Amino acid sequence: MDAVEPLRRNRLLGDVCGIGLFALALALRALVDDVLPAGFPFLTFFPAVILSTVMFGLRPGIVCAVLSALAAWYFFIGPATGMVLTGQAALALGFFACIAAIDIALVHVSFAAAERLRQEKAVTAKLYEEQRTMFQELQHRVANNMQFVAALLILHRREAAQAPERALTTLDEARRRLETIARLHRRLHDPDRLALPMEPYLRELCRDLLEAAGARAVVCHVSAPDVTLGVARLTTLSLLVAEIVTNSLKHAFGPHGVGALDVTLSRLSSGRLELVIVDDGPGLPDDFDLERSPSLGLRIIQGLAGQLDGAVRFENRNGTAVLVEFSAA
């Protein structure tokens, strides 16, 4: 069936070839007319009808069948009856029409079933390829996540080793960060939420962070353009926002503080993106030095910014402002 598929797609070629097969069947029938006994007017037309339908499709088969019936009547049945349609002649024509219709229908149904099967096989092959790709991507993400968790635990271990009296606090911070990672991945693997534009996505993320921290008196304002990031970069950006917001909740407002956070993502003229998160807390101390700060959270923020091919800086803007310029791709 695949071999004749190109012929069946060309409708003009099919019509011409269907008529050509009819003409060939008519010539062959006329050639053997003298050696055939009476009663075989359709002998050579049946193969022509079947071949036309098989090779060129439904319409050429019907055209060939109609022309064959007319030719058989005009050249081989009519002359014997004085061109009068007798009951026997009508029965013969009806028999030919019935058999030809059955042949055409069977061939057409067979090809239609084969086409549906071919399409289903193509869909199955596509789904299999997508599933294989998704599995590979999932494995890649899981490996990256495990590496990130391992690096995070190493940082917490170093902090605990430097200050053993804070070991329990360090473990609590590690647990909190791992819970944040788990919540982010549940969000990122939710197709409905993943399809959200960037602004409502970040707004929901910040709301979840505030609820998880119990910061009911802190308001978060979000502004972001409609940009699309790959899942890997969106994951890193989400972790970065979560770390900065959590750091602000801890140092700017305290456990029961009141305040506001502004989270702004904007496009730069260079084609890069800039994330700015500002709180209205007390701001940075005068002697703040990012490179010398022992804060584990700040080192994590720097590491996440580096994964986005970006750089982070801190400013005082009636509170603490964290600015991260990074590549969109």
N, C-alpha and C positions, 0 to 999 in steps of 0.2 A: 504493500500500500504506500510506503514511503517513496517508492520509485516513481509512481504516477502522480504524486502530490503536486509537483511543479506543473504538469499538464493540466490538472484540474483547477489550478488557480487562474490560468489564462482563459477567460471566458470566450474571447473572440476565437482563439485557437481551438477551443473545445467545440464551438458551433461549427466551424469550418470542417474540423475532422469528423464530427458526427455526420454531417452531410456527405463528406467524402466516403465514410464507411457505408452509408446507405447506397451511394452511387455504385460502390464496388460490389455490394450484395446484389443490387439490381442487375448489374452487368453479368455477374456470375450466374444468377438465376436464369437470365435470358440465354446464356451460353449453354446451360445444361437442360434447357426446356425440352429439347427434342428427345433426350434420352430418359427423361423422367416420366413415370406414369402419371396419370391425372390424379389430382388431389394433394399436391405438394406445393401450393403457391407461396408458402411462407418459409420454405426450407432454409434459404440462405439469409433470411432477414433476422431470424432469432439471434444468431451469433453477432450480427452487426449491432443489434440493440444492446446486447449484454456488454460487448466490447466498448461501445460508446459510453455506456453508463459507468463502467469500471474505470476506463482510462480518462474520461473527460468530464464526468459529473452527471448530475440529475437532468439538467436542461438539454444537453446534447443527446442523452438517452431518449428523452421524450420526443425530441424533434425527429430523431432517427426512427422511432416507433411509429409516429404519425405518418411520416413520409413512406415508410415501408407498407403500412396498411393501405394507403392510397394507391401506391404503385402496384401492390399485389392485386387490388381490385381492378385497376385500370388495365393492366397488362396481362394478368394471368387468370382472373376470375370472370371479369366482365365479358371478354370476347366469347367465352364458352356459353354465356347465358344471354347473349344478345344485349349486353349492358343493362340488363334488368336485374334488380336486386331481389333474388329469390330467397326463400326461407333458408335453403341450404347455404347459399352464399353469405347471408346475414349471420348464420350460425358460425360459419368459418371465420368471418371477420371478428365476431364477438369473442370466439375462442382465442384468436391471436391477440386481441386487445387485452383479454384477461390474463393470459400467460405473460405477455410483455409487461403489463402493469405489475404483476407479482415479481417478475425478475428485476424490474427497475426498483421496486420498493425494497426488495431484499438487499440488493447491492447498496442502495442509498443508506438503509438502516445500518448495514455492516460498516460502511465508511464513517457514518456519524458516530457509531459506537467506538470505532478505532480512534477517531479524532478526540472524543471525550477522554478515552483512556490515555492518549498521548498528552493531553492537557493536564490530566490528573498526575501523570508521571512527572511532567515538568514542574508542577506545583510541589509535588512531594520532594523532588530533587532540590528545589529552591528552599523549601522548609528545612530539609536536612542540612543544607549548606549554611543557612542562617543559624540553625541550632548549633552546628559545629563551631561557627564563628563566635556565637554568644558564649559557648562553653569555654572556648579558648580565652575570650575576653574576661569571663568570670574568674578563670584560674589566674589570669594575669593580675586582676584586681585583688583577689584574695592574697596572692603572694606579696603585692605592694603593701596591702594593709597589714600583713603580718610583719613586714620589714619596718613599717612605720611604728607599729605597737612595740616591736623589739627595741627600736631606737628610743622611743618614749620611755620605756622601762629602764633602759640604760641611763638616761638622763636623771630619772628619779632615783636610781640606785646611787649615782654619784652624789646627788644632793643629800641623800640619807647618810652616805659615808662621811661627808663633810660636816654634817650636823646630826649626830646620832640621836640627840634629844628630840629631834623633829621627825623621827622615822615614821611615827603613826600619822602625823600630818601629811608627810610626803606620800604615804600609801593612800590616804584619803584623796589627795589631789590626783594621784594616778588613777584611782577608781573613777573619780569624776570625769577625767578626760576620756577614759575608755567608754564610759556610759555616753558621753557626748558623741564619740565616734560611732557607737552603735545606733544612736538616734539618727545621726546624719545618714548612715547607710540605709536605714529603713526608709528614710525619706527619698533618697536617691534611687532606690529600687522600686518606688511606687510610681508606675507610669503616669497616673493622673497628676501627681505633684511635679514630676520631672518635666511635664509638658507646660508648666506654668511659666509665664514671662519672668524675667529676672527680678523685677521689683516686688511682685507678690510673693515670689519664692523667698527672697531675703526677708520680707516682712514676716512670713510664717516662721522662718528660721529664728529670727530674733524673738518672736513671741514665745516659741518653745524654750529658748534659752532663759528668758525671764521667768517663765513658769517653773522650769526645772530648778532655778536658783531661788525661787520664792520671793523674787523682787517685784512685788505687786505694786509698789509705789514708784517704780521707774517706768518712764514712757520712752518708747523707741520710735523715732521717725526715720523712714527709709525712702530713698530716692535713687532710682537706677534706670538707665536706658534699656531698650529692648535689645539686648545682646544675647548671642547664643554661644555657649561654651561647651566643649566636649565634656563627657562625664568625668574624665580624669581631672581636668582643670577645675570643673565645677566642684568636685569633691575637695580639692585642695583649697579653693576659695572659701568653701563652706567651713572647713576646719579653721582657716585663718580668721574668718569673721567670728566664729564661735570662741576662739582663744582670746581675741581682742575684747569682745563684748564681756566675756567672763572675767577677764583681767580688770576691766573697768568696773564691773559690778563689785569686785572684791576690794579694789583699792580706792575707787572714787566715791562710792556710796556706802560701803559697809553692809552688814547683813540686813539692816532694816532701813536703809537710807532712802531718801526721796531725791529724784533727779530726772534727767533726760539724756538720751543718747541720740545722736544723729549719725545715721549710716548712709553714706553717699557713694555711689559708683558712677563714674563719668568717663566719657571718651576724651582722650587727649588728641591734639592735632597731629601727633606723631603716629596715630593709629593704635597706641597703647591704651590701657585702661588705668584709672586711678581709683583706689578705694580709700575713703577718708571716714574715720570713725572718731567722733568728738563727744566727750562727756562734759557735763557742767560741774565737775567736781573741783577739788582744790588745786588741781594742776600739778605740774612736775616740780620737784624741788630744784633749787638754784644750781646745785652741784650734780644734777643728773647727767650721767654719761652712759649712753647705750652700750658702748664697747666694754665698759668696766662693770656694768651692772651684774650682780650675781643671780638675778631673777631667772628662774627656770622658764617661766611663762614668756619672758622677752626673748630668750634663746629659741623657744619653739616658734614664736612669731617670726623671728628672723629666718629660721629654717624653712617654714612654710612659704614665706615670701621668695626665698631662693628657689624653691621648687616651681614657682610661677615665673622664673627668670626676672624677678623683680627685686626692689630694694625698699627698705622700710626706714622711716624717720619719725621722730617724735617732736611735737611743738606744743607750746602753750597758747591756747586760744580761749581764754576765759574757762579754762579746763584743759584736759589733756586731749591732744589730737594725734591720732596715729594715721600716717599717710603711707600707702603702699602703691607704688607705680609698677605695673607688671604687663607682660605680653598677653595679648588676647588669644594667641594660638601657639 
